[in-house]
Amino acid sequence: MSSSQYLVVGAGLAGAATAWQLAERGHEVTLVERTEPAAHDGSSHGSARIFRYAYPERDYVEMVVRAAAGFRELERLHGSPLLTPTGALDHGSGRDPRALARVLEAVGVEHELLDADAARARWPQLVVDGEVLHQPGGAVIDAESTVRAMVALARARGAQVRTGWPLVRLERTATGFTAHSTEGRAIDAGHVVVSAGGWLPNLLGELPLPPGFLDAFPALEVMQENAFHFPYRDEHRHGTWPTLIHKVPEIQVYALPGGRDAGFRGQKVAEYNGGRSIGSASKQSGDVDGANRARVVDYVRRYLPGLVPEPYAETTCLFTNTPTEDFVIDGTDGITVVSPCSGHGAKFAPLLGEIAADVATGAAAAPERFRVGAVRAGA
C-alpha cells in the first residue's frame, strides 16, 4: 500500500491535465491509468482532434480563448508544437455561421464570414451552399502527444504515474480514501479525482458519493463512433485543408487533416454522433458500422470533391455524452468527478486541468454549467 495527497484516476486528456496542474501547484500527486496514457481504446488517442473557436454560447468561446493560452504554455514547456495551424470552417443551415460570427465578434476572436462564391473560390475542394465562417486560429490537436507532454510535466514536478492500474473500488476511510485495483493493489489518498471517460458509468456506483450527488448526476451515453480517412486528390493536397464542421438537416459531419493517424495521406471524416450507444467503454467492439460508412461516403461524394470517396483507413472511437453536451466537473466530500465528454472536450484540455485542480483543492468552484445539477437540469 502507498499513499498520496491527491489520486487522479485516468490518464486521458482531462486526467493528465489535472495531474499536471496539481503537481505544478506543489501537491503530492499519483496518476493511475487502467492501461497506458492516451490508451487506444479510450477517447484521447491519436493525432487528430479539432481546435476551433465557434460556439453559440459566449462562455464556451471565452473558455477556448483561455485554453489556447494554456496550449501555448504547454507547448513552451514541452518544447515542440502540439497544435498544427489549419484554420477552421463552419457552414450549413444547422450551424448558422452568421450567429456564430456574432459571438466571436463579441469575444474578440479573429474570424471572417464569407459568402458561398468567395468560400468556393478559396476552398475549391469543398461544396458549400451558403455563408461560411472562417476562424484563422483553428488547428489540429495532436491528442496523444498532448497527453504524453502533460504526463511528463507532472512527473517532472514529482507526480507518480502508475500504468496497468484499473480502479475497481474506492473506499472511504478515517483519513480519506483507499483506492483498490486488481490483484489486491491499493493506494491511500486524501482526495480522489476520477476522470475515467467512457468507463465512468461502470465506476460511479463504486465511488462513495452521497446519494443526493449520484441522484443529480446526469445520464451518460457512451457512443462507439466511426471515423474514416479519405485520400486527397492530387490537385488538392493536404496543405490547403482546414478543419470543417458542416451541419445540414440530414447529417452533421466534422472533418480534419488526419495527421499520422493514417499516414498523412488524407482527411479524417466522421458523422457527429453517428455511431451506436453501448452503455460503457467496456462494451465496445471496435467494429465499424457499415451503414454509417455508407452515409459518410455519400457525404464525401456530395460535399468534398477534393477527396477520393473511398476510405483507405477506418476506426472506432468513444464519445461520452451528457444530455446537454456540457462537461461535468464537480465533486463533494473529497471526490471530484471530471467528464469532459460529448465529443468536444479535447480543445479545452489545459483549461479543464486548471478547473479540476481548482475544484479538487477548493481554490474555486467549477463554472455553474458544469455542476451536476445544472447539467442534469438541461436534459
N, C-alpha and C positions, 0 to 999 in steps of 0.2 A: 504494500500500500504506500502511495506517495500522496503529497498534498500540494495545494496551490491556492493562492488567494482568489484567482479567477480561473474557471474552467470554461473554455469555449468548445462547443461541440459542433463539428462540421467545418471542413476547410475548403468550402467553395468561396465564391467572391465575397459574400457577406461575412462569413465566419473568419476568413483570412484577414479581411479589413478590420474586423472588430478586434482580433488578437493583436494586430499591428498597432492599432490606436491605443489599446490598453497598455501594451508594452511600452509604447512611445511615451506614455504618461507616467512611467515608472512603476507600474503594477507588476506583481508576480503573476504570470500567465502560463497556463498549459492549454495547448490546442490539440484536440484529438480528432482523428478522421477515421471513418469507417474503413476506407481502403487507402487512398492516397490523395493529396491535394489535387483539385480540379479533376476528379475522377471521371472517367469516360462514361459512366452510367449515371452521372449527375447532371446538373444544369449549368456548370461553369467551365466545361472543357472546350477545347478548340480555339481557333484563331480568328473567328469571325462573329462579332456582335456589333450592333449599330449604336453609334453615338450620335444623337440628334437632339435638337432643342425644342421642336414643335410639340406642344401640348395645348389643349384648350383651356387648361387651368393655369393661372398665373403662378401659383405656388410651386407647381412642378417645374415650370420653366426657370424660376428662381433657383430651385434646387439643382437643375442641370448646370447653371452658371457656377454654383458652388462646387459641384462635382468636377467640372472642368478644371477649376483651380486645384482641386485635390489630385487629379490625374497629372497635372503639370508638376506638382511637388513630388508625386510618386515617381514619375519619370526622372526627375532630377536626382532623387536618392538612388534609384535603381541604376541610373547611368546609361539607359538606352530607351528608345521610344516604345510605347505601349499602344498608342493611337496612330493610325495611318490616315492623314487628311484625305478626304474624298469629296466633301460636300454632301448634303443630304437633301432629298426631294420629297415633297408630299403633294399628292394630287388625287383627283377623284371626288365625286359628289359627297361621299361619306366622310372625307377628310376636311372639307370646307377650307381650302387654302387661305382664302381672304380672312376668315375668322381667326385662324391660327396666326396669320401675319399681324393682326391687331394685338394679339397677346405678346408676340415677340417685340413689337414696337413699344408696348408699354413697359417692358422689362429692359429694353435697350439692347436686344440681341440682333446682331447683323443678319440681314435677310434681304431677299428681293422677291417680288411677285411678278411672274412673267405670264403673258397671255400664251395661248396654245401655239401660235405661229412662232413666237420667239423661243419657246421651250423646244419645239421640234427642230428649229434651226441649230440650237446649241447642243441638243442631245438627240441626234437623228436615230440612235439605236432604240429609242423609246417611242411608243404611240401614246399621245396624250390627247384628251378631248375637252380640255378646259384649262383654267388657270393652274399654274404650278408654283409652289412655294419652294424657294431655294435657300438653304442655310449653308453659307460657305464654311462655317465652323464644324460641319458634320464630319464624321470619321468612322473608321472601323476599329473596334477594340479587339486586341489580342487577349481574350479572356484567360486562357491558360497561363500565359506569361505574366499577366497581371496578378493572378493568384500566387504564382511562384515568387514574384517580386515581393508581395506583401508578407508571405510566409518567411522569406529570407530576412526582411527587415525586422519582423517580430523576433526571429531567432537572434538577430544581431543585438537586439535590445534585451536579451535574456530569456525570451519565451522558450518553453519546452514544447516540442512538437512530437506527437506520437501517431504513427500511422498503423493501419490494421487494427484499429481500436473502435469497434462499434458499440455505442451506448445501447444497453438493453433495459436499464432501470436506474432511476435516480431516487435515492432515499434521503429523507431529511434526518439530520442528527442534531445533537445539542449545540454543536458549533457551526453548523452549516449543512453540508450535503456529502454523501458518498455516492459517487457515480460508479455503476457496475457495468463491466463489459463481459464478453465471453471468456471462458476459461478461468473464471474466478478473479480476473483482474479488477482493481478498484483504485479510485483516486478520491481523496477528500478535497473539498473546495469550500470556500466561504460564499462564493456566488457563482452561479452557472448561467452561461449564455448558450441557448440552443438555437443553432442555425442549420437545420437539417434538411431544408429544401423539401423534395418530394417524399422523404422519409418521415416528415413531421406528423402526418396522420397516424403512423404507427406508434410514434413516441409520446404524443400528447397524453394519452392515458397512463403512461408510465412516469409522468412527472408529478410531484406532489404539489400541484397547484390548487388553490381554493376552488370549490365548486362554482362560485359566482364568476370567477375568471374563465373557467372552462365553459360555462353556460353561455358567456358572452362572446366566446371565440368564434370568429366567422367560419362557415363551412369552407373547406379546402377541396378543390377539384384538381387532381393530378392528371394531366393530359400527356399522352405519348404522341408527340408531334413528329412530323415528317419534314425533312429538308432535302432539296435536290440541287445538284450542281450541273449547270448547263454551260457548254463551251462557247467561248467568244467566236464570232465570225471574224475572219481575217481583217476586214475593214473597220472593225470596232474592237480594238484591242483593249486590254484591261485598264490602261492608264487613264481612260476617259470616262470611266463609270463611277457615278455617285452611288450612295445608298438610296433606297427608294421605299416609300410606303404608299400604296395605292389602294383605295377603298371605293368600290362601287357596290350597288345593291347585291350583286350575285357573289362577290368574293372580296376578301381583304388579303392583300399579298404584301410581303416585305422581301426585299432583295438587296444584296450587297456583294462586293468582291469577296470571293471565297477564301482568299489567303492560302496558307499552307494546308488548310483542311483538305483540299482536293487539288494540290499541286499548282496553285495559282493559275489554273487553266480556264476558269470561268466564274460565273456569277452564282451565288447561293440564293435560291428562290424557295419560298415556302408560303403556304396559306396560314394566316394567323388563326390559331385555334381550329385548325382543320383536321386535327387528329382525333383520337378517341380517349374517353375518360377511363382511367384504370384504377382509381381509388388510392393507390400508393405506388411509389417508385419500386417497391419490392415486387410488383406485379408486371413490370414492363417486360415485353417480349423481344424488342428490337426488330420486330417485323414491320417493314414498310407497308403502308396501306395502299393497295393498288388503285382504288377509286380516287384517293387523294392525289396520287401520282398523275392520274389521267386529268384531273382538274387543273393541276399546276402546269402540266404540259400544254393543255389547251390555252391556259392564260399566257404562257410564254409565246406560243404561236401567234396569239392575237395582239399582244401588247409589247413584246420585247423582240423586235426583228433583228436586233444586234446579237442575238443568241441563236445557236442551233437548238431547235426544240426537241432535243433528245438528251436526257440526263446521262452524264458519264459517271456520276457517283451519287449515292443517296445514303441517308442515315436517319435515325430517330433521335429525339431529344425530349427533355421533360419541361413542361410548364406546370407550375403550381399556382392555380388561380384562386383569388378571393372573389366574392360576389361583386365587389366594386372595382376590382383590378387595382386597389390600393395595396400597399405593403402592410405588414404587421410588425411593429417594433414596440413592444410593450412588455410589462412584467409586473411581478408582485412577489413579496416575501422571499427575495433573494434569487428569483429565477427571471431571466429575461428571454423572451422568445423573439427571434428575428426571422421573418419570412418575406424577403423582398421579391415577391412572386409575380405572377401574371405575365411573364414573358418580357418585361421591360425594366428589370432591375439592374442589368449589367452596367449601364452607363452611370449609375449612381454609386458604384462600389465604394470609392474612398469616403464619400459622404455618409453612406449607410454605416460604415465603421465608426465614424465620429458620433453619429446619433446613437448607435447601440452602446458605445462606450459611455456616453453621457447618461443613458438610462441605467446601465448596469452600475455605475458608480454613484448615481444620484446627483450628478452635476447638473442635469437638465432633463426635462420631460421630452418625450418624442412629440413631433407635431400631432395635433389633435386627430387628423385624419388617419394616422397610423395606429391609434389605440383601438383595442379590440372592440369596444362598444361602438365606436364610430364606424369601423369597417363593417361590422355586422348590421348596423342600422341602415346602411345603404343597400342591403340585399333586396 
